[in-house]
Structures are given as structure tokens and as C-alpha cells.
Amino acid sequence: MSKLGFAISIAFTYFTIIYLTGLGGLFSERSGIVNIGLEGLMIIGTVTGSFGAYYFGAKLGWGVPAGPIMGLLLGLTCGAAFASIHALATVTFKIDHIVSGVVINLVAVGLARFLSTIFFGQATQSDPGQPHLHVISIPLLSSIPAFGRAFQGLSPFVLFPFLIVFPVWWVLNRTRWGLRLRSAGENPEATRSLGVAVAPLRWEGVLISGAFAGLAGAFLSVEIVNNWREGQTLGLGFIALAALILSNWNPIRLMGAAFLFGFAQAVPLALRDWPIIRSIPEQFVNMTPYVVTIVVLAGFIGRVRPPAAAGKAYEGTTT
Amino acid sequence: MAITATAPPAAGSGVKTRPEWLERAVGQGLALLLALVIALGLGAIIILLYGESPLAVYGSILRASTTDKDGPAWVLSAATPLIFSALAVSVCFKGGLFNIGVEGQYLVAMVTAAWAALHLGDILPGPLLMWGVLLFGILGGMAYAAIPGALKVKTGAHEVVTTIMMNGIAVSLVAWALNNPLRYTNAPAGQNVDLRTNIFPAHAKVPDLGHLLGYGPAPRLSWLFPLAVLAAAIVWFMVKRMRLGYEARAVGASVGSAQAGGIGIGSVQMKLFLISGALAGLVGMQQILVNNASTSTGGYLPQNYEATLGFTGIAVAFLGQNNPIGIVFAAIFWASLSRGESILPIETDMPREFVIILQGVLIMSVVITYTLAKRRLERRQTGRVLAEEEIVAAEGGPVEVGEALS
């Protein structure tokens, strides 16, 4: 049982990354802009976040928790800044969302190395042992016999998704801005006819997606790995996209989807010597998020429906 | 009737005399030039901020791909997979389909081709083996592209998302194949080598072309390059002169109109996916089938294979305006820039990654200027047609401006 607990504690880590990145994608796509550049935005978050933690925490001697927190904030800011390229291309110049997303992913790899050369003097990684937040064990839950391992030694940031899930839902469903954002993704003509400009809403949606993806990337490099390494995102941006689809673009259902896929990532790492798991090659376990998403998309189980106007340029005149 | 970019020039147009193709060519040329100026300008700013001279950096990149030893051979050899990849993207795009899955399709094709190279030597004698291997690559790509194609046609699942997921699956499939059926078995005893397949038999490999042109073996310029150019010519013929190409363009312009015109949408989309997959199947052949014996590069499928060629193909396809001839030149240009990567750290203080950033800026500005130029052209055409309609007071529905622009 303690193995399962260990698997769940790893799953929490992946869940946090997948959830935050997926939430970024949700804001973008709900505003009508498809964002397949989440992976690239995350990569920028990893390298800048790691630099923030190192620079403020170690070099300036701000220590813990100020250093890691600055790292997370820098990742968030730089993710949003990098996403502004996607916003400029898709909202302002109305080019194809997929092309722009692909370019974001391609450039992010080179830009990350470029920044790493400037930040750390080497292209593909930073020195290990950067400051991170003190790990916590969740009271009560962590003392459950055998199973408590799931709630021990976690980064406190793992709690962040649980703190924001309801506020996010409330903003999207109960505030004027949230409803307008969603209307821009469902029917921009109607949004415009009510006197609301579509372009600023979509800009905001894309910038928020960059902020969340950058934050998720910074969490990975600062809190989990404790340094920057090239390729450490391992396609999690695409898994976040898969979770977003499985959640039907709903922030609460995204919790479940992100945990499911996070657990799928943890299985080959933590449960390798379980009899059933051992007989399945780990590569096939790694495939599950993608296979599940295809099955759901094809309508074999349930139905998902993306925002109606996502991926379409809004050709309004004065926006 | 929807007026689209691909509509033939309005007959008897008396409003303006310049033919449409010339107007479009001039527009595209100017757009490309503007994009180049923007990209090189922004690149120059980055170089200056880095404390280097833009002229020196751009000069180094130019020399690396032209006058330096074997420069052109390096460029053409790097352009080879990009041509196949961009052609694969463009074939689907002609029919309004976005095949993001070229990436996964070529990974799977490398596995099927590697399997054929290691197992079909007894059945296919001599040089026939190479053709068999290429065919297995093509079939692997087609089979993997058939899945999102069938899902699109049968269930309506959007091909962008399904192919992204298929890419993720492909990475795991290659890892599994390298660990199981294609595992390296004849490693020299006691030698610790990277995970990879066994070395392919000699007849499975594509022969070198560079030595016939006076280049050394290092760039691995092979007969795959002429094959890529031939593929571009075939795609051009298919798109412009064959029924499928016409139908694809009709579907790409407007699914509704194509359907009304009696075109079987599903069948066209499926065929495009299969052709795209076949081209994608050849993307990986340059890296696994072209061998430089002295450095023992190529001739097997390694674990650290070159990835993201499928995504780069998307950029190259758009740089080449999804036109097969344009794609050949775009791939060569892209490869020339990439060649600069190896020279920058030697000749200048710029990190090699500057090239990737420059390529990114270039493709972004190209797509933006092309889009703006296309919109401008369409606005003029629409205006012209509207003017004509006023003149002849033609009956029928209004011109759907929105559809033409989208």
C-alpha cells in the first residue's frame, strides 16, 4: 500500500503541472484562441523560473522562501510575455492559431538555450541544488497508516490548484469579465453586438494561458527538479492539452482529468514492480493519456465540445 | 456563391487589367521581402544587444552554407527531410486539413523501415532491399496517418488534436521498439553503447551522391535529395493537374460548396491523409539510411534520433506558401540558416541558438505578411466582383465576404 501512496504523491506533482498548464489552455481556448504552444510556454517558464530562484535565492541571498517564490513569479511573468507573441500573431494579425502555436513550440527550445547561456553560462542545464520551498506533510492525511505516504514531503505549491479551482470557476461563470471571455470564444459576433470588444478579451485569455503555463514550468524546475535541464517538460504541455479536452474545457472537471493523467505518469515510476504493471511495457503506460483523449474525441465514450469559435479569427472591423 | 482565393479570375473583367496571377505573385514577393527585412532587422537588434556585429554574424551564416568546404552539401542534405516533411504538411493543407502528425508519422516510419532493413535482407536480393526499406517507411507513415484520417472521416474528431496525441504515442512506440523487437543484439562484448538497432546491411542504405559532385562524405548528401525534388514535382502535378488535386482544393476552399458540387468529402480527406503519410514516411530516411562509414553515423536507428522534423516541416511549408516548388526553395533556405548554427560559436560570440530564434522570427513575419497580402488581394477581388455585379445587376445570393476572408 505504501507503494500506492508513493505513486499518489508523485501523481500530485504531475497533477499540479498538468492542471495549471491545462488551466492556461482553458483561458485561451475559452476566449477563442487555440493554444497548442503550451509546451513552449512551459519551457520558457522552466528556464526563467530556475534563473529567478537561483538569482534571488542564492546570488542575492534572499534565501527561502523569497527566492523560490521570485522564481515562480518570474516564470509566470515570462510565460505571459512569451505568450504575447501568440496573442499578437493570432488576435492582432489573425494568422492561423496552429501555425503560431507550432512556431511558439519550436522557438521556445532555442530561446530557452539562448537564455540559459546568458543566465547560467551553459546551454542545456543550470547547476543543481537551487533553493526550493521547504517540503510539507499535510496534517492528519499524512498520518493515515500505509497510505499516508501520499501526503508527505510535498512541495507546498501542490496546494495551489486546490486554492484556485473555485475562484477560477467563479470568475469564469459568475463575473462579467468571465462571461464575456467565454462569449468571445463561443460567438464573437454576439459579443461585439453587445458593444464589447473581442480582441482585448482574447489578448487577456492568451496572456493568462502564458502565465499559468509559465508558472507550471517554473514549479517543475524550481520545486521538483531544483534546476533547469533541457527537455525536462517531457511533453507535459501536450498532456495538459489532452487533459483540457477530456475535461470538456471545464476547470472543475480539469482537476479529475489532470489527476488521472498525473497518475498515469506516476505508475511506471512508482509501481514498476507490481505484477500487472510489470507485464505491461512502461511505454504503453506512458501512452495512456493520449489514447484516452483520442477515444474520447472520437466519441467512443461521451462527447466533448470545444468552444464554438475557438480557432476562428474574428474579422470585426473596429476591434 | 462564395468567392474564394482559388476562384478563377473573373471573366471579362473590365475594372482592372492586371491579371490575377501577376497581382498575387507581386503581392507574395513583396510580402516575402518585407518579412525578410523584418526578421533580419529584429535579428540585428538581438545581435547588437548581445554586443556583436550583425554584418559579421550574417556573413558567417552566409559563408557557412555557400563558400565553406562542403557547405552546399551540408545544406542540401539537411534540406532533404524538410522537403518531404513540408510536402506532407502541404498536401493535407490543400484540402483544408492540418496534419500536425507528420512528426509521429515519420517516427513510426523509421521503425517500420528499420524493421524491414533488418529482416527483409533474405527476401529482397541486392539493391532491391533499399527500395523495400523505403516502401516500408512509406507504408508505416501511411498506416499511422490513416488513423487520424479515419477518425476525422468517420467520427469527425478534429485532426489537429488527434495527430498531436498520435505524436505522443509515436515517441513511446519508438522507445518500445528500441527496447524490444529492434533491440541492439550484436553489440561488441563488454562495450557500453547507446540504445539503438543493429546496423543495417549495406544494401539497405541509400548511396552517397556528394562524392559525384566533389563533396566529402561528412555531409551525407545522398540520392534522397533528388528523390525529394522528384516528390515535389509529383505533388505539384497532383495538385495542379489531377482530379484529386482539384477536388482537394475545392474541399479546402469550402466543404459545403465541394459537397454541393458532388465531391465525396470523406474520400478526398482520406486520400490526402494517406498521401501525406506516405511523404512523411520518407522524412526519417535521411538520418537512418544514409551512412558515413568513417564516422559511423547513419545506417541504424538510434535512441537519440533527430526529432521535431515534422514540426519544422510545418514552418517550411508555410515559408514556401504550401507550394511544392516554393517548399523546395524554402527548405534549402531554412537549411542554410541551420548550417549557420555550427559556425556561429566558432566564428562569433553569438550562441548557436540565435539561428533558431531568427528562424522563428522569420516564419512568424512571413506568415503575418502573407496573410495580410492575401487579405488585401481578396478585398480587391471582392470589390471588383461587387463592382461587376452592380454593372450587370446579376441575380443570386450576396457575396459572402466573411467566408472569403476566413
HADDOCK unambig.tbl for C-alpha pairs under 7 A between the chains (distance, minus, plus):
assign (segid A and resid 93 and name CA) (segid B and resid 368 and name CA) 6.40 0.50 0.50
assign (segid A and resid 95 and name CA) (segid B and resid 367 and name CA) 6.92 0.50 0.50
assign (segid A and resid 95 and name CA) (segid B and resid 368 and name CA) 6.22 0.50 0.50
assign (segid A and resid 95 and name CA) (segid B and resid 371 and name CA) 6.54 0.50 0.50
assign (segid A and resid 102 and name CA) (segid B and resid 311 and name CA) 6.66 0.50 0.50
assign (segid A and resid 103 and name CA) (segid B and resid 360 and name CA) 6.15 0.50 0.50
assign (segid A and resid 107 and name CA) (segid B and resid 356 and name CA) 6.17 0.50 0.50
assign (segid A and resid 107 and name CA) (segid B and resid 357 and name CA) 5.70 0.50 0.50
assign (segid A and resid 107 and name CA) (segid B and resid 360 and name CA) 5.50 0.50 0.50
assign (segid A and resid 110 and name CA) (segid B and resid 353 and name CA) 5.04 0.50 0.50
assign (segid A and resid 110 and name CA) (segid B and resid 356 and name CA) 5.40 0.50 0.50
assign (segid A and resid 110 and name CA) (segid B and resid 357 and name CA) 6.21 0.50 0.50
assign (segid A and resid 111 and name CA) (segid B and resid 353 and name CA) 6.86 0.50 0.50
assign (segid A and resid 111 and name CA) (segid B and resid 357 and name CA) 6.29 0.50 0.50
assign (segid A and resid 113 and name CA) (segid B and resid 353 and name CA) 6.51 0.50 0.50
assign (segid A and resid 114 and name CA) (segid B and resid 351 and name CA) 6.52 0.50 0.50
assign (segid A and resid 114 and name CA) (segid B and resid 353 and name CA) 5.58 0.50 0.50
assign (segid A and resid 114 and name CA) (segid B and resid 354 and name CA) 6.85 0.50 0.50
assign (segid A and resid 283 and name CA) (segid B and resid 172 and name CA) 5.04 0.50 0.50
assign (segid A and resid 283 and name CA) (segid B and resid 173 and name CA) 6.94 0.50 0.50
assign (segid A and resid 283 and name CA) (segid B and resid 175 and name CA) 6.93 0.50 0.50
assign (segid A and resid 283 and name CA) (segid B and resid 176 and name CA) 5.88 0.50 0.50
assign (segid A and resid 286 and name CA) (segid B and resid 172 and name CA) 6.94 0.50 0.50
assign (segid A and resid 287 and name CA) (segid B and resid 168 and name CA) 6.98 0.50 0.50
assign (segid A and resid 287 and name CA) (segid B and resid 169 and name CA) 5.26 0.50 0.50
assign (segid A and resid 287 and name CA) (segid B and resid 172 and name CA) 6.58 0.50 0.50
assign (segid A and resid 290 and name CA) (segid B and resid 165 and name CA) 4.81 0.50 0.50
assign (segid A and resid 290 and name CA) (segid B and resid 168 and name CA) 6.58 0.50 0.50
assign (segid A and resid 290 and name CA) (segid B and resid 169 and name CA) 6.53 0.50 0.50
assign (segid A and resid 294 and name CA) (segid B and resid 162 and name CA) 5.84 0.50 0.50
assign (segid A and resid 294 and name CA) (segid B and resid 165 and name CA) 6.94 0.50 0.50
assign (segid A and resid 297 and name CA) (segid B and resid 157 and name CA) 5.49 0.50 0.50
assign (segid A and resid 298 and name CA) (segid B and resid 151 and name CA) 6.40 0.50 0.50
assign (segid A and resid 298 and name CA) (segid B and resid 155 and name CA) 5.46 0.50 0.50
assign (segid A and resid 298 and name CA) (segid B and resid 157 and name CA) 5.12 0.50 0.50
